[in-house]
């Protein structure tokens, strides 16, 4: 098959990582794949009415013109191509074409049938990046919807009123994330992904760790993210924009991963950390409860439950045997989420879409 993936921008985070993995594995299986993004950026928010949105759009255009497929702070290291726009002139003919974010779905819905059966990877209800009426309208387009988790399929059914044609659970490269140097480094401290804004729950995580420090003054918190912000507490050791090798080392060195997100479509960091044997404390968000069984291979708490996060971290930090057991149980659980399995299921979903001629119910 010839398969085209359309990203909204040159990125290697979240859903973009999933698309790259599928493109790479399909290519390795003998298919012809391409990953495209438009030079003229999409407007994710109601940017015509917000100065900040206009500035973001202009910043994206500047990045694309100056840097193209090598954006600053984004070590892609994958095959990706920039085209002026996502339209019939610049998109190649194919058997299937895949939207990966809500603005790309509109573009794909308008393409000629020659561009392939029209599919849509839905990672979550993306109302964090657009007006709900605009976002939800894309899920009702006649595209073959592939949900990234049972959670997302349920969200589409209950909140949007549409069914996913297929569910393919996101996966990770287990062999990569489980690989480590020998002897293994001694684990210590807490590791936490960080991003500005309310959605990722950074303030909740910081507040929870403050409580941990009162009980264990020598404990340390290391954070990683795209960029260091000015509002970080003084006790944070920040690792800026780590590549995958550096991130794997961070998971290997941490005693506990804290994932304090308030809203999530899936939640890849807990799964990556589990593959490396790191014990995880996470909020019950997105597909995380499909991955973690509370008390068996990790600890789950409600979103925004600062006291619950602190208590779970203290429990693991104080009991090395429990921490080690949950780390090993997590490692075993992660093996069931290998991306090679997901890629085969994704290939089967694409074949169904091609046979049907694309389009959802």
C-alpha positions, 0 to 999 in steps of 0.5 A, a space after each residue: 500500500 501507499 500511505 500518506 500521513 498528514 501532520 499539522 506541523 513538524 513535531 515529534 511529540 504525542 500523536 506525531 510520534 505515533 504517526 512516525 512509528 506507524 510510518 516507519 514500521 509500515 515502510 519496514 513491512 514493504 509499504 510506501 509511506 510518506 509523512 507531510 506537513 503544510 508550510 502554511 500553518 493551521 489555525 488551531 484556535 479561534 486565532 482570527 479573534 485573538 491576538 495571541 493566536 495570530 502571533 502563534 500562527 505567524 511564529 509557526 509560519 516563520 519557523 516553517 519558512 526558516 527551518 522547514 523540516 528541521 525546526 528548533 528544539 524538535 530533533 525529528 530524526 525521521 522522514 518528513 516532507 513540507 508541502 505548501 498546503 495540504 491539497 490535491 496539487 501537493 499531496 501524492 496519490 495513494 491507497 490511504 491518507 491519514 489525518 493525525 489532528 483535527 485541523 488536518 481532518 478538514 484538509 483530507 476530507 476535501 481531497 480527491 479520492 485518488 489521494 487514498 481512503 480517508 482515515 483519521 487517527 483520533 488520540 483524544 477529543 482535542 478541545 484543548 486546542 480548538 473550539 469544541 464545535 470546530 473540533 467535534 465537527 471533524 469527528 463527524 466527517 466521512 472519514 474512517 476513524 481509528 481511535 488510539 484507545 478504548 477511552 477515546 472510542 468511548 469519548 467519541 461515542 458518549 460525547 460526540 455521538 459517533 463510533 470509531 471504525 477501529 481501535 488500535 491501542 498506541 504502543 511504544 518501542 519496548 526494546 528501546 525503552 527497556 534497554 539500559 546500561 549495565 550495571 544499572 544505575 541506582 534509582 533515586 528521586 522523582 521524575 516528572 514531565 513538565 509543560 506549561 498550562 493547566 492540562 498537564 497538572 504541573 502545579 499539582 505535581 509541584 504542590 505534591 512534591 512540596 509535601 514529600 519534601 516535608 517528610 523526606 527533606 533529601 528527596 529531589 525532583 527532576 523535570 523534563 520538557 520542551 523548555 524551562 519556564 520562569 515559574 519553576 520552584 527552586 527545588 526543581 532540577 530541569 532537563 530541557 528538551 531531552 532526546 530519546 536516549 537522554 529520556 531513557 536514562 532519566 527513566 532508568 535513574 528515577 525511583 518514581 515517575 510522577 504523571 500529574 496530568 489533569 487531562 490526557 488523550 493517552 499518556 505515553 510517559 507512564 508506559 515508557 517509564 514502565 518499560 524501563 522498570 520505573 515505578 509510576 504514580 499517575 492520575 486516572 486520565 486518558 488511557 492510563 487506567 487501561 495500562 496501569 492496574 492500581 496497586 499492581 503495576 503502579 499507583 493511580 490517584 484522581 486528577 488534582 488530588 495533591 494529597 493522593 499524589 504525595 501519599 503515593 510517592 511517599 509510599 514508594 519512596 519509603 518502601 524499596 521492595 514495593 517500588 521494585 515489585 511495581 517496577 517489575 510488574 510495570 515492565 511486564 505489563 509494558 511488553 503487551 503494548 509494543 508498537 510492532 503489535 499496534 502497527 500490525 493492527 493499524 495496517 489491518 485497519 487501513 486495509 479495511 478502510 481501503 476495501 470500504 473506500 474510506 469514510 466512516 459511518 
